[in-house]
């Protein structure tokens, strides 16, 4: 509000200068010898000083406000991204989200700051100058306003084209950012398969497309200002002709004509800068629309899900037993991942889920922790439908280790504790020992304080997986969901970890999905999936005796181990 007030003061001071010039000219016409020119000059200098100070104040206030708006928008956008369901991440690629979080947020800041200053200043200038021109001479003002309908039509067409070009350019910027992010994340693959040339070509194509959109926007912007200048120039000529006649006829004084032309000149810069201002505003509004699309997407999803769920907010479950009842699930338009899956995991029981690749094992864990939402009445914790449970309560009770282990670019200790107040360094060390990675971490230069690279790439795949396992064990959550945590370790290390976990898992409810049947053999019970369906259930010995799918998988793994150890 202070910035707007400063702009109003600056505009009044600017408008006072032509009026002072008018009085000076009239004083010279009346009595040149006694005209108080010093007073007029001092008044003009004073008004110019007030104008400069007020404009400075307006910029400091409004641009500072724009910085705060930018921070708020960035915070809201990031908060929305943390609540994004996986389905929305498939709709918005990472590069596009990064473009919205950087370029679009910057565009909004620009329109709120410089754009806001320019728009308010232009509005005040037009309203104030036209009002002053009407006071000088209404008929001359009508002549001066003749070009304005053409300017308005031109401005409307301009903003429409700028919106189209800006939206295309910002969309392509998202594509370009996606190319960079993808190639940087997969640079080892790019180099290993000598794809550098192809990567440069792909990036070059995306960059060229972005350049085309940017040039198309620039052409529109470049055409607008000269056209506005031409129209404004015609208006000035009309005023000189009509105003000169009025002076000759004695209808207005020479001082009034000078003042009128001063006000017309005062409008020249806002008129010429109108294209720049409208372009900035249009680009900012387009960017704001792209940000709102993301921010509002999460509430829309949450409202849709809430409308089909049972009421939430019940007490925390007393039991930690798990149950899957008639569970069927499909990712979008793909083939069903799970079909009528029904089994239970008793409190304190360890149940292994095994099956061929693509049988739907990992989907069970994703649905249990609601990284993807299951259908109502199909997944239960302690007898409660997980879709009706508070997410913080559910995820506080369940420690989940995904198949693709992710580590932050921080110390190993930070990756294990995750800043949880109930997990200290002692517990982190104990968890690392249980996960079978203590010796390797002790061999690192700074031990637990060693900072791993982006996504943990300075550790091996097996080390990352075991650090992620330690993260789950350190939290002492009553329910563990372990998705193929032994995939990247050898048989000896697997036996070591299983021995460590024998005592640590006591009393915990464990759902272990794995294709390593040695780990499954140690479970209390085994569920066998095939093509998303439960085909067998039982202990290791019972399933071997039955001679079904599990027995065949076991024989294949035994044969593979014999071949691997053959001399």
Secondary structure, 3 states (H helix, E strand, C coil): CHHHHHHHHHHHHHHHHHHHHHHHHHHHHHHHHHCCHHHHHHHHHHHHHHHHHHHHHHHHHHHHHHHHHHHHHHHHHHHHHHCCCHHHHHHCCHHHHHHHHHHHHHHHHHHHHHHHHHHHHHHHHHHHHHHHHHHHCHHHHHHHCCCHHHHHHHHHHHHHHHHHHHHHHHHHHHHHHHHHHHHHHCHHHHHHCCCHHHHHHHHHHHHHHHHHHHHHHHHHHHHHHHHHHHHHHHHHHHHHHHHHHHHHHCCCCHHHHHHHHHHHHHHHHHHHCHHHHHHHHHHHHHHHHHHHHHHHHHHHHHHHHHHCCCCCCCCCCCCCCEEEEEEEECCCCCCCCEEEEEEEECCCCEEEEEECCCCCHHHHHHHHCCCCCCCCCCEEECCEEHHHCCHHHHHHHEEEECCCCCCCCCEHHHHHHCCCCCCCHHHHHHHHHHCCCHHHHHCCCCHHHCECCHHHCCCCHHHHHHHHHHHHHHCCCCEEEEECCCCCCCHHHHHHHHHHHHHHCCCCEEEEECCCHHHHHCCCEEEEEECCEEEEEECHHHHHHHCCHHHHHHHHHHHHHHHHHCC
